[in-house]
């Protein structure tokens, strides 16, 4: 049974002034051009039992050699999103935009090898798309600890398990068991990747979550779909 109050920690928005550039970027990659506006986002959320979407902008804001443009773009997107959240705090949250694109698994491994998660425990990092290749290959990556003085495979795995993971495009029958076998309890959160993933494509992953046969009692509805996000973002806690 679908949870009627999901918190979606991997949902995007596209401000109107950036819609053409985003469509052109998608077309160049052979991907469907994403369409976004507030009413259609809320309608999608209602259809998919999402109470609140935590929004972020899904693409680089400027060329790599244009830091000033990236800063200006980030400010513009953040101000637009802040107004949207102020208008509908019941339906939207907001991750502030910084212009820092990265490869998920590579960056997470680099951070873990350098002890970043344990040195800065108040910084909570959510890795998108179930951490990419990371959960599947974590024990293989742990071998790299032997090449890093002062690090052991066990300590590296502990660092990697400090990350959080969302389920966007990752609730398939192969990826989901790997994620759940690796992630620490309480560290898996629901994500849709709307509108970058068209709704008609994403609902299959929702079904994969709902129909996965090996959930422990309360693990999906009380934790993955909502409770784990509430612990990270207390404002979203239901009273």
N, C-alpha and C positions, 0 to 999 in steps of 0.2 A: 504494500500500500504506500502511495506517495505521501511524503510529509507535506502538510499544508503550509509550512513556515520555514522553508529553506532559507539559509543565508548564502548568497552566491558571492564568493570572494574573488571570482575571476570573470567579471563582467566589464565590458568596455562601453565607452561613449565616443561619439564623433561630433565635435562642435560644428555648427553649420558652415563656418568659414573654412573648415578643413575637409569637408565631405568630398569635394571634387578631387583633391589631391589623394585622398585615401582610396577613392574609386579607381583613379589612374594607377596607383601603386598595385592594387589588387589585380586589375586587368593585366598589367605587365607580368604578373606572376602566374597568370592563368587561373586566378581564383575569383569566385563570385564577388562582385562589388558589394561591400556591406552597406546597408542602409540603417540609419539610426535617427530616432527622435524620441522625446520623452513619452508621448502617449503610446507609441508602438512598443517601447521597452517595457512599460508597465503592463500592457496587454500580454506581451510574451511572458512576463513574470507571473501573471495571474494564471495563464494556461499551464505553466510548468511548476506551479506551487512554490514560487520563490517570493518570500515576504520582503526581502531586502537585497539589493544588489550593491556591492562595493565596487565602485567604478574606477577605471584607470584608462589612460589613453594608450592605444595598442601599437604605436609605431614610433620610430625616431622622428624628432621634431625639426631637424635640420641636418645638413651634410656634416660628416665627421670633422671637417676643417672649418666649421662655422660655430664656435662655442657661443658667440654673442647671440646668434640666431636661435640656438638651442635654448639659451636662458630665457629669451623673450618668448619663445613658443611655449616653454614650460609655464611661465607666469600666466600667459593668456589662457592656456588650457586649465590650469589650476583655479583661476578666478572664475571661469565659466562653470566648472564643476562645483565649486563651492556655492555658487548661487543656486544651482540645481538642487544640491543637498539641503540648503537652507529652506528652499521652497517645499521639498518633500522629504524631510528627515525620516519619515516612517518607511519610505521605500528605497532610499539611496544612502550609501556611505561613499567615502572617497579616499583613495590612496593618492597622495600628492605625486605629481609627475616630476621626475628628474631624468635628464637625457642620458641614460646609461644602459644602452642595449647590451645584452650579454648572452653567451651560450650557457644554458642552465647547468648541465652536468659539469662542464669544465670549470665554471666559476665557483660552483659549490665545492668541488674538490679542492680548488686552490685555497678557498677560505678555510676549509676544514684542516688542510695540511698546515696552515699557519695559525691554527687555534683561534680563529676569529669568533666562532659561535660561543666558546666558553669564556673568552676574554671580554666579550660584550653581551652578557646574557640578557640584558633588557631589550636588545634588538632582536625582533622576531622576524625571520625571513621565511616567506612562503614561496616555495619553488613551484612554478607553474607546470601544468601537464604532468603531474606525478613525478616531477624531478627529471623528466626525460629518461635518459638511459641509467640514471644513478641507482635506483633501487635494485634493478636487475643485476647491475655490475658492481655493487658496493663492495662485496668481498674480494672481487678482483682488484678494485681500486685500492683496497686496504694493503695490498702487497707493496704499494708505493711508499708506505710508511718505512720500510726497510731502507729506503734511499734518503730519508729525511731524518737527520740526527735528532734524538730526543722524542721521537714519535714511534708508537707501536701500532700494529694493525688494530688492536683492540681499542686504543685511544682514538684512532682515526675513525673507526666505526661509531664510536660514541659521539664524536664531533658531528659526523654526518647525520646522526639521528636527532640532533638538536634542531634540524630544519623542519619546517612544516611543508606539507605537500597539498596541492589542490587536485581535484579529479577531472579537470577540464580535458576533454577528448581522451580520457584515460581509464574509462570504466569498462574496458573490454575484458573478455574472458582470460586473456593472457596477462595484460598489464595490471589489472586490479589485484589479483592474488600476489603478484610480486611486490606491489606497493604495500599491501597490508602486512605481508610477511616482514618487511623491513622497517616501516615507519614506527616511531615510538607511539604508545597509546596517547590519544588526544591530538595527534599531529596530522590528521587527514581531514581536509575540508572540502565541501562541495564547490565546484566551479563549472560554469557553462561555456565560457568564451564567446558569448553572444556580444555583438553581431558578427564577429569575425568568423565564427562557425555558424552557418545558417541554421535557423531554428529546426527545420525539418531534418537536418543532419544530426543535431545535438540531442534530440529527444531519444534516439537510440541509446546514447550513453546514459541518459537518465534511467531508461529501462534496465540497462545493465547493472546500475546501482540497486535499483528496486528489487530485481530478481536474482541478485547474487545469493547463492544458497548457504553461504557459510558465515553470515553475520552472527556475532554474539548478541545476546539480548540487549536491546537499546543502542547497539553500536552505530547503526545507520541513522535512525530517526532522532535519537537523543544526542548524538555526538557528531557524526560526519555531516549531517544535513544542517545542524544548527549549533549544538552546544559547544563544539570546539571553537567555532567562530566567535561565540559570545565571550569565551575566555580571553581571546585575543583582542576583541573590540567590545568592551563592557557596555558601551552605549547601546548596543543592539540587544541587550538582555531583555527578554520579555518578563513583564511583571504580572 
